[in-house]
Structure formats: C-alpha cells, structure tokens
Amino acid sequence: MSDTPIIAQKAPYPVEVTAGKTYFWCTCGRSDSQPFCDGSHKETGFAPMKYEAEADKTLFFCGCKATGNAPLCDGAHNKL
C-alpha cells in the first residue's frame, strides 16, 4: 500500500466539537466516516490522530490530508 494518503475531499469538514471529547482524525483518507477514523487504515502505515477538544465550537478538520496543521485545515487543499 502507498504511504501517501488518499484525498478524501478538497475542502475541510466543519465539525461541531464538544469540550473534553476526544476525536480520532483519519490520516489515511480511506475512512467512510470522514473526517474521522473508522479503522480503514488497517494494514497500512497510517494511524489516526487523536484530538481532544478544548471548547465547544466549530472546527474545520482537513479533508485533503495535506495540512501542515493536522488535524485542522490550513488551506493546503487550495494548492492541490
């Protein structure tokens, strides 16, 4: 399998997060539960990234998997 993630979408995923809740962002792009992990990375070199929300708010999780600010969008999708 490739060590390059699959682009799930070329736009961020807006998500209402809850303070204190832990989220596992998909790093491989294979999950059917984007932007979060569903275990599809099994037998790849990928693992989900743990993110713990500090406040109740809307965050924009990266969909292209090319962000330099993982797991959040930094606009990298605009260069793909």
N, C-alpha and C positions, 0 to 999 in steps of 0.2 A: 504494500500500500504506500501511497505517496505521503511524504512528510509535509506536504503543502495542504492547508485547509481548503475545503470547498467553500465557495462564496454562497452563503445561504440567501442573501439578498443584498443589493447595492443601496441600502438605506438602513438607518438604525431602527430598532424596535423600541417604541415607547412603552415603558412598564411602570405601573404604579407599585412602588415597593413599600414595605411596611418596616418601620424601625425595629431592629433587633432580629429580623428574619434573615435567614441565610439562603442565598440563591447560588446555583451552580451553572455558570455560563458555559455554553457549548463552545469549545475551541476548535473542533474539527469541521464543523459545518454540516455534519451528517444527521443531526438530530431532527426528528419530526416535531419536536416541541420547542422550536426556536423561540427565543434566543437561548433557551436553557437545555441542559443535558438530558437525554433520555437513555443513555448507555450505548448509543450507536458507535461510539469510539472504540468499542471492544476490538482487540486485535489490531489496533493502530498504535502509533506512538503518542497519541493525544490523551489528555486527561482534562476533565472540566476544571474551570477556575472558580474557586469559592469567593463569594462576595457577600458581605454582611452589611445590610442597610443600616445607616446611622440615623435616618429620619424618614418619616412618611413623606414621600414626594414622587414625582415622575422623573425617571431616569431614562436615558436613551442608550440601550445596550447595542453594541456593534453587531451588525448583520453580515458584514463582508469579511470579518475575521482578520483584517489587516490593520486594525487600530494600533497606535502606539500607546494608548491609554486604556488598555484592557482592564475590565471588560466593557468599558464605556466607549461610545463613538467619539472619534476625534476628527471626523470628516475625511478619513483616508479613502472612503468609497468614491469620493469625487475624483480621485486620480487613477481609478481602475478602468 
